[in-house]
Amino acid sequence: MAIVLDILKNDPRAARLRHPEKAHRPDQPVQAKKPDWIRVKAPGSKAWSETQKIVREHGLVTVCEEAGCPNIGECWEKRHATFMIMGDTCTRACAFCNVRTGLPDALDLGEPDKIADSVAKLGLHHVVITSVDRDDLKDGGAEHFARTIAAIRRASPGTTVEILTPDFLRKDGALEVVVAAKPDVFNHNLETVPAKYLTVRPGARYFHSVRLLQRVKELDPAIFTKSGIMVGLGEERNEVVQLMDDLRSADVDFLTIGQYLQPSKKHHEVVRFVPPDEFKAYETTAYAKGFLLVSATPLTRSSHHAGEDFSRLQAARLAKLSPALSA
């Protein structure tokens, strides 16, 4: 379990509160024992160490570490890392998230090239780029996303690029800048059902996020769109099913559903550990509603198996188009 204070060795930020806005909140109940189906591989292999070395040498930030992803051991062993651009400090304070919050530093204008160099060195066929929320920037960081995509394409032309973006709330024209850079996959997570936004994701607006995903398809129908949610936050099944309908109305291609895990006692409690058979039922329902691809397991995360999933997305789109092309 992560804690509110950083305790990373030799980290100059360790004495600083990671979540200053949560420090005085009452402690939330903590689920001390996870069920048997929540099991992950501990990091530490040679390949994991090599991935970590490349990340450190370039001074990069990964959401794998910052968000405390349970799949870091598996992914880094395969030399897969999800890079988090625009710093390690988010301007929002979502109740579920372990990423540092506060006032961010200025953008590192050399970051896109550093990311691109790391992608080339790791030999990635598919890369996921995400970011903190940067409400302090006029465009929310849209141009920085575009420059990063362009840098990767120059350094590693064969690499497909998936982005996981913030919502660009009240940032007119920002989405258009990112879409014009032509990522292969545009991901923006809804995170939870609308009834939970006030307590789980208070800085965001549910229907703005749905509209953002819909607008991507309007601007460039060739881009795959993707969104994900967590369960175990107290949502009802009918709310999740309605969310699926909302995403399908926005023509979203890919849905991910995973179990929420509580980063610290200051974060939102785990209301319930959802058993695997319920995840399977969500998967079946989502496919019936027309998603090209669905990943629904307790340990599913947005960028987990992203490269393999991109290949499956391409195959699913081709299979869907084939009857129409042969008619």
Helices and strands as residue ranges (DSSP letters): G 20-22, H 46-57, H 63-66, H 72-77, E 82-85, H 111-122, E 126-131, H 142-155, E 160-164, H 174-180, E 185-187, G 194-196, H 197-200, H 206-219, E 224-231, H 237-249, E 254-259, H 276-288, E 293-296, H 306-326
